[in-house]
């Protein structure tokens, strides 16, 4: 079966700030590519990017993207707060048996983003 999500773009008003935030929170090494009318910092998994372009506006009311942080949910939440994000929904047990935990936060750009972890 093909993966259900093909591509995710997280809007940014300040690319440097957004890349710093996600590099810190997810332990990544995103690099900004400048294409003139658009800037992108692509995830190395090929699943998406942080993007700055006309018509891309950060929002806490848009689509909810959730990142899988395996069993590192607590320390990821700590890095979110340390990096200037805020927690909207704290670490919460998913009611379905064996489904792990989730949390929701606001990133440095004002986007609402989810986290999923097994522990």
Secondary structure, DSSP 8 states (H G I E B T S, - for coil): ---S---EEEE-SSHHHHHHHHHHHHT-----EE-SSEEEEE-TTSSEEEEEETT----SSS--EEEE-TT-HHHHHHHHHHTT-EEEEEEEE-SSTT--EEEEEE-TTS-EEEEEE--
